[in-house]
């Protein structure tokens, strides 16, 4: 292969990875533990159980909005190390960038590169634009209404599912308009904190001629009462070039450094209050059931209740 042909091939490969970054950029604005196989992103194996009585779509949206507003007001800043990788389906890393992202409320993000490896062209065309897009979005230079809210989505509640240590409502998310910054798929919402724990799906609108299909998974983790990204994986079927993977891992968070103890614990205190209230509601429900049983002649027979 001539030098010109090699350069052309390298450029085409970088362009295909740039397309993968375009999908990841769209998904990162929306506010997985296993490695991907050759055909799909990691899936969950836990059974979806029946929904608790009385839970409605409007209630979940209202609680989600209220809790998110509370968390935003309590989050003054954080820093996190990130590893960005462009990987083929055989596991070969074509480009990697490791660095530290710092956020200062309400709208400032900065990224400091610690190390770089692999193709410089791929980093330039895929990873750097992705990082810059997130920084500009935080600063309000690119505003996109992509919140998981009643204005943007309809939720079809499917049930409840255990996602690691988190008990979650599971819902099918249906976008209300064709918008590349919205997604169609599933969302997992913690039943106690009313925070998004996991999102999986694909863009609501086709992003470009080159992208035949795109799927993504974003997993969140709970740190000091805040829910922050843990891992992003975007698998893209690119016309003529096959499937590409863009992966971001988030690690070593430091949240509200330098803030007062009261500021750092505001969300944790709220969560404790919520759990106490939930416990009181559960005890009240159990007391009501015992009274009903006594009134119906069941006496002290054990209740048939399943443990979560």
TAVENMO-V521058 format. One record per residue. RES is the residue in one small letter. SS is DSSP state (a for helix, b for strand, c for the rest). D_LAST is the distance of its C-alpha to the last C-alpha in whole Angstrom. Layout:
RES:SS:D_LAST / RES:SS:D_LAST
This chain:
x:c:61 / x:c:63 / x:a:62 / x:a:62 / x:a:60 / x:a:58 / x:a:57 / x:a:57 / x:a:54 / x:a:52 / x:a:53 / x:a:51 / x:a:48 / x:a:48 / x:a:48 / x:a:45 / x:a:43 / x:a:44 / x:a:42 / x:a:39 / x:a:39 / x:a:40 / x:a:37 / x:a:35 / x:a:37 / x:a:36 / x:a:32 / x:a:32 / x:c:33 / x:c:30 / x:c:28 / x:c:22 / x:c:22 / x:c:24 / x:c:28 / x:c:29 / x:c:31 / x:c:34 / x:c:33 / x:c:30 / x:c:27 / x:c:24 / x:c:21 / x:c:18 / x:c:17 / x:c:13 / x:c:12 / x:c:12 / x:b:10 / x:c:11 / x:c:12 / x:c:11 / x:c:14 / x:c:17 / x:c:16 / x:c:20 / x:a:22 / x:a:24 / x:a:21 / x:a:20 / x:a:23 / x:a:24 / x:a:21 / x:a:22 / x:a:26 / x:a:26 / x:a:23 / x:a:25 / x:a:29 / x:a:27 / x:a:26 / x:a:30 / x:a:32 / x:a:30 / x:c:31 / x:c:34 / x:b:34 / x:b:33 / x:b:35 / x:b:33 / x:b:34 / x:b:34 / x:b:35 / x:b:37 / x:b:37 / x:b:39 / x:b:38 / x:c:39 / x:c:37 / x:c:39 / x:c:38 / x:c:41 / x:b:41 / x:b:43 / x:b:43 / x:b:41 / x:b:41 / x:b:39 / x:b:40 / x:b:38 / x:b:37 / x:b:38 / x:b:36 / x:b:38 / x:c:37 / x:c:38 / x:c:39 / x:b:41 / x:b:40 / x:b:42 / x:b:41 / x:b:43 / x:b:44 / x:b:43 / x:b:44 / x:b:45 / x:b:46 / x:b:46 / x:c:48 / x:a:50 / x:a:50 / x:a:46 / x:a:45 / x:a:48 / x:a:47 / x:a:43 / x:a:42 / x:a:44 / x:a:44 / x:a:40 / x:a:40 / x:a:43 / x:a:41 / x:a:38 / x:a:40 / x:a:43 / x:a:40 / x:a:38 / x:c:42 / x:c:42 / x:c:45 / x:c:42 / x:c:40 / x:c:38 / x:c:36 / x:c:33 / x:c:30 / x:c:27 / x:c:28 / x:c:29 / x:c:32 / x:c:32 / x:b:29 / x:b:27 / x:b:23 / x:b:22 / x:b:18 / x:b:17 / x:b:13 / x:b:10 / x:b:10 / x:b:9 / x:b:12 / x:c:13 / x:c:11 / x:b:11 / x:b:8 / x:b:11 / x:b:13 / x:b:15 / x:b:19 / x:b:22 / x:b:25 / x:b:28 / x:b:31 / x:c:34 / x:c:37 / x:c:38 / x:c:38 / x:c:37 / x:c:35 / x:c:33 / x:b:30 / x:b:29 / x:b:25 / x:b:22 / x:b:20 / x:b:17 / x:b:16 / x:b:14 / x:c:12 / x:c:13 / x:c:16 / x:c:17 / x:c:19 / x:b:20 / x:b:18 / x:b:20 / x:b:22 / x:b:24 / x:b:27 / x:b:31 / x:b:33 / x:c:34 / x:c:38 / x:c:40 / x:c:41 / x:c:44 / x:c:46 / x:c:45 / x:b:42 / x:b:41 / x:b:37 / x:b:35 / x:b:31 / x:b:29 / x:b:26 / x:b:25 / x:b:22 / x:b:21 / x:b:21 / x:b:20 / x:b:23 / x:c:24 / x:c:22 / x:b:23 / x:b:22 / x:b:25 / x:b:26 / x:b:25 / x:b:26 / x:b:28 / x:b:30 / x:b:32 / x:b:33 / x:b:37 / x:b:39 / x:b:42 / x:c:45 / x:c:48 / x:c:46 / x:b:43 / x:b:39 / x:b:39 / x:b:36 / x:b:35 / x:b:33 / x:b:32 / x:b:30 / x:b:30 / x:b:30 / x:b:31 / x:b:30 / x:b:32 / x:b:31 / x:c:33 / x:c:35 / x:c:38 / x:c:36 / x:c:36 / x:a:33 / x:a:32 / x:a:32 / x:a:30 / x:c:27 / x:a:28 / x:a:24 / x:a:23 / x:a:24 / x:a:23 / x:a:19 / x:a:19 / x:a:20 / x:a:18 / x:a:15 / x:a:17 / x:a:18 / x:a:14 / x:a:14 / x:a:17 / x:a:16 / x:a:13 / x:a:15 / x:a:18 / x:a:16 / x:a:15 / x:a:19 / x:a:20 / x:a:18 / x:a:20 / x:a:23 / x:a:23 / x:a:22 / x:a:25 / x:a:27 / x:c:27 / x:c:28 / x:c:24 / x:c:25 / x:c:23 / x:c:21 / x:c:17 / x:c:15 / x:c:13 / x:c:9 / x:c:7 / x:c:4 / x:c:0
